Amino acid sequence: MKIYYLLITFVLLVLSTKVIAQETNAQESQYFQVLGEGARVLNEFVVSCHDTNLDDSEWPKLNLSQISEYKNYCIRIPVNITQGEVPRYTILRAIFLGSAKFYWDGKYIADKGKPGFDLNSEKVGAMEMTMPLSQSELSQGQHLLSIELSTYHHIEDMHSIYYGMILTSKNIKQGFNFQQKIIPLMLSGAMFLLAVFFALIYFLYDKRPAFIIFSFLCLFSGSLIALEVIKYFWNYPWDFHILRLRIIILNVLLTGIALIAYYLFYYQVKQKLIWLSLSLVSFVSLALFAPSYDLKSLSIFVLALMISLLINTLAYKQKQPSSSVHLSILVAGFMLMVILPFSFIDKWFAALFSFIALANLYSLMIQLGHERSMAMQSLRLEAQMLRRNLQPHFLMNSLTLIVEWVETEPKLAVKFIDALADEFRLLNSMSQQKLVPWSNEKTLCQKHFEIMQYRYQKEIQLNIEVEESDFLIPPAIIHTIIENAFSHNRIKNGDCFDIQISTSNTVQIKITTPFRNKNHQGTGIGEDYIKTRLMESFDNNWILNSESKGDIWQTDITFPLIKNIELGKED
Amino acid sequence: MHIVIVEDEPVIAQRLKRQISQILDAEKPTIKWFDDIEDANDYLEMQSIDLLMLDLNLHGENGFDLLKNLSAQSFHTIIVSAYSEQAIKAFEYGVLDFVAKPFKYERLEAALTRFTDKTSHAIHELKQLAVKKHNGLSFIKITDINFIKADGHYTQLHYSQLNLDLLEFALHDKPIDKLAMLLPKQFVRVHRSYIVDINKVVELKIGSGGSYQLLIQGGFEVPVSRSRYQEVKSLLS
């Protein structure tokens, strides 16, 4: 079963991340040329920068990816167009973190902000510059792209601020890449919706920390995905890019912390603060000291996953509910990291987070359902216990006895009413508990036995042998057996009810009661009650055997020993 | 008068016994108590009795089983039970009364009076009568019965189902005197051996020699005794 979980989630993850990560191979252009080969660069603006006739062979060559911060450049790029005729709508695209002025064959064509000599004279432009060039401008042969470029508006040393410059024919239909934009948008929308949903659940339904943390987890992963796709919709100023990357790192960090906090609260792990502060410290140090932004988010993400994996493994060992599902998702995520290339990091990790969020949603729903049925079950058990003394046969016959004795033997009536009141009080106090001290159960059985002695006016005996009386037992289970013996059998003088209890690491109870009703097999509702109670407290760690042995009915119950530590509560 | 109490709780049985003796003091009843259905059944198979006081829950067994099992049910039954919701079912079995536990002396007295007063009708409208057929107990609707004829210790129920004219008849275990007490008011004793549903009379005929007959739906003729002629005539007019 768990293997299937793992397989299914893994396949789903691979498919979805594949879909989200598809980017470059979907973009086919009729014309595509990377510019920058053989660029000559001066570290100052010169008047002759755009002169087509200038011999720049003396100028130093520079790989454009080495353009760095707080400088100004004059860049001359030779462009050799080999194709006779380039398609219409061929554009020049330039993406880098800097302001620039572009000239084609010595003629000014476009701006990307305004380059300057220092912070004051430089004006920031958009991240990406696109400029269509006419077919005549792009005639076959040698051309010159010259650029004045400055990079003063940086707030930190980025190491890599040049992303590329290309000539490309733009197909308008391809401009809108469905997978690239819509799926992340949908994902982030879903995450925001989940965030609101769980915030509402927290505030209006059940103030459990796991809910509000989950709400934040959804909020953070939603905004993380949104921050990734924002670049497709907003050509923001290039000095905002670094701020965006910082916000992303902060977001990754918050998401990681929220993920860990969620698992800590979900599994109710002890020492949450230690876990959280340790993770926070390591995340912050990764955010500060990892060499690049991609590495920062990757390392934080990997660490968050590993810590979550650890928490889930511990939970799985403790057989916590839903831990197998979470574990499968996380393991699948880990395997994905090995399989998928590093370059996809900013795409698929958001997707993986969405999957984790969905898994959490799933298990929260399972948990809600489980808790609801548990609550219903304990209400049902409680009602069943309380109803016991309200059953017509018990109640009305007892009242008839009282009527009789009030008229004939008032003192006996008082004693009988006393015993009834005691039993009812005990049942009432025990009905809301899942486990009660043995002493309470014993008193309840003795009271019931006393009442039945009054009713049937027979010489009968209740023998209880207990090795160790300090243990907990589900309420009224032995009471049920005794009650059943009375209500389904003809009780005769000299009948014996025996209860023997031995304890080791389990509690073993053997009960024998008279058995004369050959028509009646099993104990029906009574047995159902006992089983449900045992299930409620011990899951499947119990044994119940119930069978006739000649003219006695023997019931054997075994369940784990839980010591009653709260001795003060004992009567 | 012979009375049997079937009740599994001795104190309640004692109470019943004491109060019945008190109420029926004049009849000098002999009262026998059983706390188990089997024993009671064995006894009732051999002995004919007048009244059965029956509890419905005896060590988890159903008191109705006793009524089902008995081959002859010539006695009246009064149920004394904690399960008042069983009353309707009880009346279907043709019991005389249903006394809910816990009961007062006055309530028991009322039930027993219904038993001793031969002219009284059942307090509860009897809806159907149980008859034993080879395949077990079956029920005949009271409204289907046209007339009833005494047949030794039994009675013949003449009835037509689904308003058909086709007459059928079945044997019921109670003698006509006891059955008369259970039936609703429209059933009139027109003769020592006949009870008629007055609503199903077609015609009152005067025969030769001053004899009277009632023509019943379905074509049967039922004699009317001279002593009851006036009463029957006034009921029909």
Chai-1 contact restraints between the chains, C-beta under 6 A:
chainA,res_idxA,chainB,res_idxB,connection_type,confidence,min_distance_angstrom,max_distance_angstrom,comment,restraint_id
A,P392,B,A82,contact,1.0,0.0,6.0,A-B,restraint_1
A,P392,B,Y83,contact,1.0,0.0,6.0,A-B,restraint_2
A,H393,B,N57,contact,1.0,0.0,6.0,A-B,restraint_3
A,H393,B,A82,contact,1.0,0.0,6.0,A-B,restraint_4
A,M396,B,A82,contact,1.0,0.0,6.0,A-B,restraint_5
A,M396,B,K101,contact,1.0,0.0,6.0,A-B,restraint_6
A,N397,B,E9,contact,1.0,0.0,6.0,A-B,restraint_7
A,N397,B,A82,contact,1.0,0.0,6.0,A-B,restraint_8
A,L399,B,P102,contact,1.0,0.0,6.0,A-B,restraint_9
A,T400,B,I12,contact,1.0,0.0,6.0,A-B,restraint_10
A,T400,B,K101,contact,1.0,0.0,6.0,A-B,restraint_11
A,T400,B,P102,contact,1.0,0.0,6.0,A-B,restraint_12
A,L401,B,V11,contact,1.0,0.0,6.0,A-B,restraint_13
A,V403,B,P102,contact,1.0,0.0,6.0,A-B,restraint_14
A,E404,B,V11,contact,1.0,0.0,6.0,A-B,restraint_15
A,E404,B,R15,contact,1.0,0.0,6.0,A-B,restraint_16
A,R455,B,E9,contact,1.0,0.0,6.0,A-B,restraint_17
A,Q457,B,P10,contact,1.0,0.0,6.0,A-B,restraint_18
A,S487,B,G60,contact,1.0,0.0,6.0,A-B,restraint_19
A,H488,B,G60,contact,1.0,0.0,6.0,A-B,restraint_20
A,N489,B,H59,contact,1.0,0.0,6.0,A-B,restraint_21
A,R490,B,D36,contact,1.0,0.0,6.0,A-B,restraint_22
A,R490,B,H59,contact,1.0,0.0,6.0,A-B,restraint_23
